[in-house]
Amino acid sequence: MASSENFDPGRIKSQDNQLYGIQISLKKDDTFSNLLGDDWHTTRWYASRAERDAAMHSIGSRHIFSRLGDEPTLIYTKIDQTAPAGPQIGPQTES
């Protein structure tokens, strides 16, 4: 099944008019915030809870090429939200 992952929630077409997201942010002591700022975050949106949860498991797991002792410094937070009006992926209807 193709992923509907997208950074623009208005482009996700969902069966139940709900969107499922993962907000990614930095831990407070992450030195990368010196470059990105203390309030940096990004969100990835998915059309179904199952798709979001599978992605959460995948991105939240330890990378196979990590060195021993490396610890991830990102925080992953699940988000459920009503889909906003906007462009839709898939066939467009004529007005």
N, C-alpha and C positions, 0 to 999 in steps of 0.2 A: 504494500500500500504506500502510495506517495505521501510524503509528509506535507502537512499544511503549515509548517512552521513559518512564521512571518514576524517581522518587527513592527508592522503596521496593523493594528487590530481591525481597522476598517476594511482590510482586504481579505479577512478570513470569512469563509462561508461556513456557517455552523447549522446543524440540523435543528437545534433547539434554541437558537438565538442567544446562546451563552458562549462565552469564550473562556479558555483555560490558559493561564499564563504562568511563566516562571520569571520572577524578578530576580536579577542577579546584581548583587552589590558587594562592596569590599568590607572586610572586617575593619574595625576602628584603627588597629595598629598596622595595617598594611601600608608599606612605604610607597606602593604604587599610587596611593591617594595624593602623594606630593605632585604627581603629574596630572591626575584626573580630577582631583578635588575631593573633599570629604563627602560630598553628597552625590557622587557618581553612582549611577545605576542604569541598567538596561532591562528591557522586558522582551521575552519571546512569547508569542501567542500561538495557540493550537485550537483546532476545531472540536476536539473531544477531550474528555478527562483522561481516557485511556492513553491517547497519544501524548498528552502532556506528562502523565505519570511515567511513561516509558522513556521520554526524553529526560525527565528529572533523574531517573535512575542512571541513565547513560552519562549525562554531564556531571552528575554528582559523585560518580564513582572515581576511584583512584585511577589516574592515567597509567597505562601499562609501561610507559617509558619514564615514569617518575623515579627519582633516586630514593634510596632508603633514607628515611627521615624527612623527606619533603612532605609538607602538609598543605592542603589547599587553603587559600585565604579568601575564597569567595563564599558569599552567603546566598543560598537559593531559597526563595520563598514562593510557595504556590499561591496563585491568584485565580479567583473565579469572578467573572464580570459579565454583565449584559453586553451583547455586541453593539457597537456604535453604528450609526448609519455611515455609509461610505462605499468606496469601490468594493466589488465582490469578485472573488476568484471564481472562474467558471463561466458558463454561458450567461450572456447579458440579455435581458428582456428589453424589447423596444417600448418606448413610452407613447 
